[in-house]
Amino acid sequence: MTTRTNIPGTSPFEPIIGFSRAVRIGNQVHVSGTGPVGCDEGDVAAQTEQCLTIIATALKQAGSSVEHVYRTRMYLTHAQDWEIVGGVHGKFFGTIRPAATMVVIAALLNPSWRIEIEADACIPD
């Protein structure tokens, strides 16, 4: 039987909405869409760095790390931010180069956020 572990974050909305920062199932970790909490008014580079730092923390709590990420999804509210976001993403993932998607959307839940990121990782044997 595969074990499931919910990894909590710090969002007060987790119990209200019914989500976890990440979920570990077996040796797979799925990190929820992560906004730049605590960096709401930062520029898009700082916001991207914050999202990825929060993701790295969740992965560590789940027994994985950014080195084991194989998929990311980036949701941008401004198409022109793609190069800046890509540069920060590359700082975290330049050597492992996960499958990645960037999507431009109309808005995020917090109007000051310009980026939200999801990630999937494994836990090596």
C-alpha positions, 0 to 999 in steps of 0.5 A: 500500500502506498503511503500518503503524507500531507506536508502543511505550509503556513497558509491560513487558507489550507484548512478552509480551502482544503489543500496542503502545501505538498503531498507525498505519495510513495516516492513522489512529491507534488507541490501546490501552486505557490505564491510569493507569500511574504514578498507580495510587493517585491518585483517579479524576480524577488517574487519568483525567488520567494516562490521557489524558496517556499517550494524548496522548503516543502520539498525538504519537509517531504524528504526531497529537494530542488535537485529532484524536481522533474516538472514545474509550472509557472503562472505569470500575470504579465507576459513580459516577465518571462525572461526575468522569471526564466532567469530565476528558474534557471538559477534554481534548475539550470543543471537539472533542467526539469520539464517546465511550462510557463502560462500567462493568466489574467490574474492570481488570487492576490492582485499584487502577485505576478507569479505562482509556481507548482512543482513535482519531484521524486525522492530517490531510492 
